[in-house]
Amino acid sequence: MAPPGELVRVVRQPDGTLATGRTLPGRGAWLCAGSAACVDSALQRRAFDRALRAPVSAEAVRTWQAQLPEAPAAN
């Protein structure tokens, strides 16, 4: 659980890639913005497959993760 401003919505595209956007059509999954640990945990638990109800490759997750901006550092 996190405030909406700290989350990103991930959607699986028809070609199997992942995209980020709050208003993209389709089933989405909410993840912590810029948190590599959150993405790694979701990948390990196969949470992308379950949440998006479609197979998601680890390569697609890593490609998507590389495109995300880093989380701001805590002060």
Summary of the structure (lengths in Angstrom):
residues: 75
radius of gyration: 11.8
end to end distance: 20.8
largest distance: 39.6
contacts: 168
relative contact order: 0.23
helix: 37%
strand: 19%
